[in-house]
Amino acid sequence: MSRRLELHPDRLFPADPATRSIARELYREVAGLPIISPHGHTDPEWFATDAPFGNAAELLLVPDHYLFRMLYSQGIRLEDLGIGGHPADPRAAWRILAENYHLFRGTPSRMWLDWVFAEAFGLELRLDSETADLYFDTITEALQRDEFRPRALFDRYGIELLATTENPLDTLEHHRTIRDSGWKGRVVTAYRPDPVVDPEFEGFAANLVTFSQLTGEDCHSWQGYLAAHRKRRAFFAEHGATSTDHGHPSAATANLSAVEAESLFDRVKHGGASPQDAELFRAQMLTEMAGMSLDDGLVMQIHPGSFRNHNHLLFERFGRDKGADIPTRTDYVHALKPLLDRYGNEAHLSIILFTLDESSYARELAPLAGHYPCLKLGPAWWFHDSPEGMRRFRLMTTETAGFYNTVGFNDDTRAFLSIPARHDVARRIDCGFLAQLAAEHRMEDWEAAEVARDLAYNLVKKAYRL
């Protein structure tokens, strides 16, 4: 017999009764604040067309690499889940998730999904093999109603702004459609130049040809290539972008002379670059992008330290971003020094650093952000976007960087309905952390309430210049 699905009102709050009481009060202050989602990977076409989501699997399973990554680790074929464009019966795929839902016990995915099931769809029994069809039918039928269309859900959950992420070759047609539709929801883009910045990105040489055609610049000359970036950044800003994003294997930066940079570009532009030249070019381009951000005001996000597409067979069969990325050790102190030597003292430049290497929090990232005026720390990211990861982030960075050299929370998700679920988790964890400080008389109650509001809402608006 299936068990009841209930969300405890005190979930994620401290176990100590006195501290938990403080956390409850703080959470009441922030639970209803608007959601700002300044960085993510949801599909802008959802909001451009406002077409209904097709079914439960299409909405919740297929776009969520956290889910199919876990299922794949247990020997379940991605083809059977409908991943990567492979045809699969969505009901059968959903049954696979339901039959294996126990795999997610203790994971953030379980918390997010249970929130969606209970809060969004009113389900009262837990997902398992017996309730799989009930879930599929309840969710799929609900999705055909107007109140479950993308724009209605956007409004229902108080999303004030949502940023998607596109590359320089994207025409941004969906963002134009949103802008011209008259809908008041604010969906903006972010500039992710990896396909034309990373010489090891598949199709890099062909991408430069397209980049030239799109911008009218000669992207096989160093100056033309840089001019093309400036043009596309301006184009993205016209479509609401306030930030750029850089997903490099490392945080390496370089500060080459103009002659050295041009010579390096000549070595990589036709493809087949050596690993050393590829890394040096990515490093130089982070510094070039920082200079452009100083000129045009776009906030720069650096998301380094993932070994992308570690499972080569999976990459060949299903493409990028299919759950086979693995965190790596990441150096920041030495890696960022060339960029910081050039721009680190520029108060008008804003660079947000993320990490998958938690060992760098207290040793490197907090001291860097606690000194350089251009640096801020992004929240616990990706593999660490969990209650424990969020607590570790606060514990290891606050003493050196404080709260105000961080940027609040962003969800970095492809799964639309996990946005309100994830923001709720972040607000609860931050309220618990602040409650502990207040209980220990390290912070006044009114200060804790003020910081809670800043972490949930104010800091992200300031950091992303919204």
GULO-888517 format. One line per 4 residues: number of its first residue (from 1); their letters; for each residue x negated, y negated, z of C-alpha. Coordinates in steps of 0.02 Angstrom, whole numbers. Layout:
residues N
NUM	a	X Y Z ~ ...
This chain:
residues 466
1	msrr	0 0 0 ~ -67 -172 -47 ~ -110 -291 95 ~ -47 -469 113
5	lelh	-147 -612 40 ~ -164 -751 168 ~ -282 -900 172 ~ -327 -938 351
9	pdrl	-314 -1125 385 ~ -479 -1121 484 ~ -578 -1025 353 ~ -760 -1077 342
13	fpad	-750 -1185 499 ~ -870 -1151 645 ~ -820 -1009 762 ~ -849 -1112 920
17	patr	-677 -1179 970 ~ -734 -1355 1016 ~ -837 -1377 857 ~ -698 -1301 753
21	siar	-577 -1429 822 ~ -690 -1571 764 ~ -708 -1489 593 ~ -518 -1479 577
25	elyr	-502 -1666 610 ~ -637 -1709 485 ~ -560 -1597 353 ~ -392 -1683 373
29	evag	-481 -1844 324 ~ -549 -1775 160 ~ -438 -1630 104 ~ -326 -1741 -1
33	lpii	-458 -1853 -79 ~ -464 -1854 -269 ~ -583 -1731 -353 ~ -727 -1796 -456
37	sphg	-810 -1660 -559 ~ -960 -1749 -636 ~ -1047 -1599 -713 ~ -974 -1439 -784
41	htdp	-944 -1332 -935 ~ -756 -1325 -957 ~ -693 -1335 -1136 ~ -636 -1509 -1189
45	ewfa	-520 -1428 -1317 ~ -408 -1375 -1173 ~ -369 -1556 -1134 ~ -369 -1615 -1315
49	tdap	-234 -1493 -1372 ~ -151 -1462 -1203 ~ -105 -1291 -1268 ~ -50 -1160 -1141
53	fgna	-181 -1037 -1079 ~ -142 -869 -1155 ~ -146 -749 -1009 ~ -225 -712 -840
57	aell	-383 -636 -915 ~ -410 -781 -1034 ~ -391 -907 -894 ~ -486 -824 -752
61	lvpd	-596 -681 -812 ~ -668 -719 -984 ~ -744 -891 -946 ~ -815 -844 -775
65	hylf	-989 -769 -787 ~ -991 -741 -599 ~ -854 -611 -623 ~ -914 -516 -774
69	rmly	-1093 -520 -713 ~ -1042 -423 -558 ~ -936 -302 -658 ~ -1077 -271 -781
73	sqgi	-1194 -233 -636 ~ -1080 -86 -595 ~ -1089 -15 -771 ~ -932 -93 -844
77	rled	-950 -139 -1027 ~ -928 -322 -1071 ~ -838 -268 -1231 ~ -700 -195 -1123
81	lgig	-678 -365 -1038 ~ -663 -463 -1201 ~ -825 -559 -1173 ~ -918 -645 -1314
85	ghpa	-776 -637 -1438 ~ -763 -448 -1431 ~ -579 -397 -1446 ~ -505 -315 -1293
89	dpra	-331 -288 -1223 ~ -316 -429 -1095 ~ -203 -326 -981 ~ -327 -182 -983
93	awri	-470 -304 -947 ~ -371 -376 -801 ~ -341 -201 -732 ~ -528 -171 -733
97	laen	-552 -329 -629 ~ -413 -277 -510 ~ -479 -100 -487 ~ -650 -170 -447
101	yhlf	-600 -322 -346 ~ -679 -245 -191 ~ -849 -279 -271 ~ -825 -464 -233
105	rgtp	-802 -448 -46 ~ -907 -579 42 ~ -945 -674 -119 ~ -893 -851 -161
109	srmw	-801 -783 -314 ~ -682 -691 -198 ~ -645 -852 -102 ~ -616 -953 -261
113	ldwv	-502 -823 -339 ~ -400 -792 -182 ~ -373 -980 -170 ~ -313 -985 -351
117	faea	-199 -834 -327 ~ -118 -903 -169 ~ -118 -1091 -198 ~ -92 -1102 -386
121	fgle	18 -951 -419 ~ 99 -914 -250 ~ 47 -731 -246 ~ 70 -650 -76
125	lrld	-10 -479 -98 ~ -196 -446 -124 ~ -262 -402 -295 ~ -297 -216 -315
129	seta	-255 -74 -433 ~ -75 -69 -373 ~ -42 -255 -398 ~ -141 -277 -559
133	dlyf	11 -285 -672 ~ 107 -394 -548 ~ -36 -518 -551 ~ -57 -513 -739
137	dtit	129 -539 -772 ~ 153 -673 -637 ~ 3 -775 -694 ~ 33 -752 -881
141	ealq	217 -800 -867 ~ 174 -953 -762 ~ 49 -1010 -892 ~ 187 -1029 -1020
145	rdef	273 -1162 -914 ~ 234 -1346 -940 ~ 171 -1370 -762 ~ 30 -1248 -797
149	rpra	-35 -1331 -955 ~ -213 -1400 -940 ~ -165 -1583 -919 ~ -29 -1544 -792
153	lfdr	-151 -1441 -688 ~ -279 -1581 -701 ~ -151 -1701 -627 ~ -82 -1575 -501
157	ygie	-251 -1552 -417 ~ -293 -1735 -409 ~ -440 -1730 -529 ~ -494 -1910 -554
161	llat	-633 -1870 -676 ~ -702 -1715 -759 ~ -863 -1712 -860 ~ -897 -1578 -989
165	tenp	-1067 -1546 -1068 ~ -1105 -1554 -1254 ~ -1263 -1549 -1358 ~ -1320 -1686 -1478
169	ldtl	-1254 -1590 -1630 ~ -1076 -1590 -1564 ~ -958 -1709 -1654 ~ -859 -1741 -1492
173	ehhr	-698 -1727 -1590 ~ -604 -1658 -1440 ~ -659 -1805 -1334 ~ -598 -1924 -1469
177	tird	-430 -1834 -1471 ~ -416 -1851 -1281 ~ -462 -2035 -1288 ~ -337 -2073 -1425
181	sgwk	-195 -1970 -1352 ~ -137 -2096 -1224 ~ -154 -1970 -1083 ~ -223 -2054 -928
185	grvv	-333 -1909 -872 ~ -518 -1952 -880 ~ -621 -1817 -967 ~ -795 -1873 -1020
189	tayr	-947 -1789 -1095 ~ -1130 -1772 -1044 ~ -1282 -1768 -1159 ~ -1370 -1598 -1155
193	pdpv	-1511 -1607 -1284 ~ -1586 -1433 -1257 ~ -1552 -1368 -1436 ~ -1659 -1508 -1510
197	vdpe	-1783 -1526 -1365 ~ -1832 -1346 -1330 ~ -1941 -1272 -1468 ~ -1896 -1098 -1403
201	fegf	-1709 -1129 -1421 ~ -1638 -1019 -1558 ~ -1627 -1113 -1722 ~ -1732 -1259 -1661
205	aanl	-1804 -1301 -1833 ~ -1633 -1292 -1917 ~ -1561 -1396 -1776 ~ -1683 -1536 -1818
209	vtfs	-1620 -1535 -1998 ~ -1442 -1554 -1935 ~ -1498 -1687 -1812 ~ -1570 -1787 -1958
213	qltg	-1411 -1770 -2060 ~ -1303 -1821 -1913 ~ -1402 -1976 -1866 ~ -1475 -2034 -2031
217	edch	-1648 -2028 -1952 ~ -1798 -1929 -2009 ~ -1809 -1805 -1866 ~ -1969 -1731 -1935
221	swqg	-2061 -1891 -1891 ~ -2094 -1928 -1707 ~ -2021 -2103 -1711 ~ -1871 -2048 -1812
225	ylaa	-1840 -1904 -1691 ~ -1842 -2021 -1541 ~ -1728 -2145 -1632 ~ -1605 -2004 -1666
229	hrkr	-1595 -1967 -1480 ~ -1561 -2149 -1442 ~ -1422 -2152 -1571 ~ -1337 -1995 -1505
233	raff	-1354 -2052 -1324 ~ -1264 -2213 -1371 ~ -1131 -2111 -1463 ~ -1105 -2003 -1309
237	aehg	-1094 -2157 -1199 ~ -956 -2223 -1313 ~ -862 -2062 -1273 ~ -876 -2088 -1086
241	atst	-1043 -2008 -1045 ~ -1132 -2077 -893 ~ -1262 -1938 -880 ~ -1381 -1825 -972
245	dhgh	-1424 -1646 -923 ~ -1583 -1547 -951 ~ -1590 -1359 -924 ~ -1775 -1323 -940
249	psaa	-1865 -1165 -882 ~ -1971 -1270 -764 ~ -1977 -1447 -695 ~ -2138 -1484 -790
253	tanl	-2160 -1661 -853 ~ -2299 -1742 -954 ~ -2356 -1918 -994 ~ -2448 -1905 -1159
257	save	-2510 -2050 -1262 ~ -2410 -2093 -1417 ~ -2543 -2013 -1527 ~ -2546 -1854 -1423
261	aesl	-2357 -1843 -1420 ~ -2344 -1863 -1608 ~ -2476 -1729 -1636 ~ -2383 -1612 -1519
265	fdrv	-2219 -1644 -1610 ~ -2302 -1603 -1776 ~ -2354 -1433 -1703 ~ -2181 -1385 -1641
269	khgg	-2057 -1462 -1764 ~ -2055 -1319 -1890 ~ -2028 -1183 -1762 ~ -2143 -1045 -1704
273	aspq	-2228 -1152 -1571 ~ -2344 -1068 -1448 ~ -2274 -1048 -1271 ~ -2399 -1177 -1210
277	dael	-2348 -1306 -1341 ~ -2164 -1271 -1311 ~ -2183 -1301 -1124 ~ -2286 -1459 -1151
281	fraq	-2158 -1527 -1274 ~ -2014 -1498 -1154 ~ -2119 -1582 -1019 ~ -2152 -1734 -1127
285	mlte	-1970 -1747 -1175 ~ -1914 -1757 -994 ~ -2025 -1910 -976 ~ -1960 -1982 -1141
289	magm	-1781 -1953 -1083 ~ -1818 -2040 -918 ~ -1878 -2191 -1015 ~ -1720 -2190 -1120
293	sldd	-1614 -2177 -962 ~ -1701 -2330 -893 ~ -1650 -2421 -1052 ~ -1471 -2361 -1073
297	glvm	-1421 -2324 -892 ~ -1373 -2142 -915 ~ -1403 -2040 -757 ~ -1527 -1899 -786
301	qihp	-1493 -1725 -716 ~ -1631 -1594 -715 ~ -1574 -1413 -693 ~ -1737 -1312 -699
305	gsfr	-1792 -1142 -643 ~ -1682 -1016 -732 ~ -1755 -877 -838 ~ -1621 -886 -970
309	nhnh	-1555 -732 -1058 ~ -1664 -613 -957 ~ -1570 -463 -1027 ~ -1624 -474 -1209
313	llfe	-1505 -338 -1268 ~ -1358 -429 -1190 ~ -1414 -592 -1269 ~ -1423 -513 -1442
317	rfgr	-1249 -437 -1426 ~ -1154 -573 -1333 ~ -1254 -735 -1350 ~ -1304 -865 -1222
321	dkga	-1229 -892 -1049 ~ -1167 -717 -1021 ~ -1226 -693 -844 ~ -1403 -629 -872
325	dipt	-1496 -783 -810 ~ -1613 -758 -662 ~ -1685 -889 -541 ~ -1873 -916 -538
329	rtdy	-1998 -1001 -423 ~ -2005 -1186 -463 ~ -2138 -1316 -424 ~ -2082 -1497 -410
333	vhal	-2223 -1591 -325 ~ -2351 -1563 -462 ~ -2227 -1539 -604 ~ -2140 -1706 -582
337	kpll	-2294 -1810 -547 ~ -2328 -1866 -728 ~ -2149 -1930 -744 ~ -2153 -2009 -571
341	dryg	-2320 -2091 -606 ~ -2235 -2180 -748 ~ -2058 -2211 -685 ~ -2046 -2153 -504
345	neah	-2036 -2326 -428 ~ -1898 -2388 -543 ~ -1748 -2418 -430 ~ -1633 -2437 -582
349	lsii	-1676 -2262 -644 ~ -1573 -2119 -571 ~ -1633 -1939 -582 ~ -1536 -1800 -496
353	lftl	-1638 -1644 -457 ~ -1564 -1470 -440 ~ -1649 -1308 -394 ~ -1625 -1120 -392
357	dess	-1779 -1103 -280 ~ -1718 -1135 -104 ~ -1895 -1126 -36 ~ -1924 -1297 -115
361	yare	-1785 -1387 -17 ~ -1881 -1438 139 ~ -2057 -1422 70 ~ -2040 -1523 -92
365	lapl	-1869 -1589 -142 ~ -1815 -1675 18 ~ -1984 -1765 40 ~ -1982 -1819 -142
369	aghy	-1804 -1885 -137 ~ -1838 -1959 34 ~ -1973 -2069 -44 ~ -1951 -2106 -230
373	pclk	-1810 -2230 -264 ~ -1767 -2148 -431 ~ -1734 -1974 -358 ~ -1578 -1896 -282
377	lgpa	-1541 -1716 -238 ~ -1402 -1621 -324 ~ -1300 -1501 -217 ~ -1327 -1314 -194
381	wwfh	-1317 -1247 -371 ~ -1263 -1090 -462 ~ -1323 -939 -364 ~ -1321 -1045 -206
385	dspe	-1149 -1122 -234 ~ -1085 -1026 -83 ~ -1046 -1064 100 ~ -1217 -1000 155
389	gmrr	-1304 -1091 13 ~ -1217 -1255 54 ~ -1263 -1239 237 ~ -1444 -1200 195
393	frlm	-1450 -1352 82 ~ -1389 -1468 219 ~ -1499 -1389 353 ~ -1657 -1400 248
397	ttet	-1637 -1571 167 ~ -1545 -1684 290 ~ -1688 -1709 412 ~ -1800 -1784 277
401	agfy	-1685 -1848 140 ~ -1532 -1887 245 ~ -1358 -1880 169 ~ -1375 -2035 61
405	ntvg	-1513 -1967 -50 ~ -1392 -1830 -103 ~ -1247 -1845 -226 ~ -1098 -1758 -149
409	fndd	-1034 -1601 -235 ~ -1014 -1544 -413 ~ -942 -1376 -465 ~ -1038 -1341 -627
413	traf	-903 -1220 -683 ~ -830 -1147 -843 ~ -674 -1084 -753 ~ -549 -1227 -740
417	lsip	-450 -1175 -587 ~ -607 -1139 -486 ~ -635 -1329 -483 ~ -511 -1368 -342
421	arhd	-556 -1204 -256 ~ -742 -1246 -254 ~ -717 -1424 -198 ~ -611 -1361 -53
425	varr	-753 -1244 0 ~ -881 -1385 -9 ~ -772 -1502 94 ~ -744 -1369 227
429	idcg	-929 -1327 240 ~ -981 -1509 251 ~ -850 -1543 384 ~ -916 -1394 483
433	flaq	-1094 -1458 469 ~ -1045 -1633 524 ~ -939 -1562 666 ~ -1094 -1476 733
437	laae	-1190 -1640 733 ~ -1046 -1727 820 ~ -1027 -1587 948 ~ -1212 -1602 990
441	hrme	-1192 -1792 1007 ~ -1314 -1822 866 ~ -1181 -1921 774 ~ -1026 -2015 831
445	dwea	-857 -1948 779 ~ -821 -2101 674 ~ -989 -2083 587 ~ -952 -1901 547
449	aeva	-784 -1952 472 ~ -869 -2085 366 ~ -1002 -1965 304 ~ -869 -1833 265
453	rdla	-779 -1956 151 ~ -943 -2007 70 ~ -993 -1826 35 ~ -823 -1783 -35
457	ynlv	-794 -1937 -142 ~ -899 -2095 -128 ~ -1075 -2029 -158 ~ -1032 -1941 -320
461	kkay	-950 -2098 -391 ~ -1104 -2200 -349 ~ -1231 -2071 -406 ~ -1150 -2043 -576
465	rl	-1108 -2227 -601 ~ -922 -2196 -615
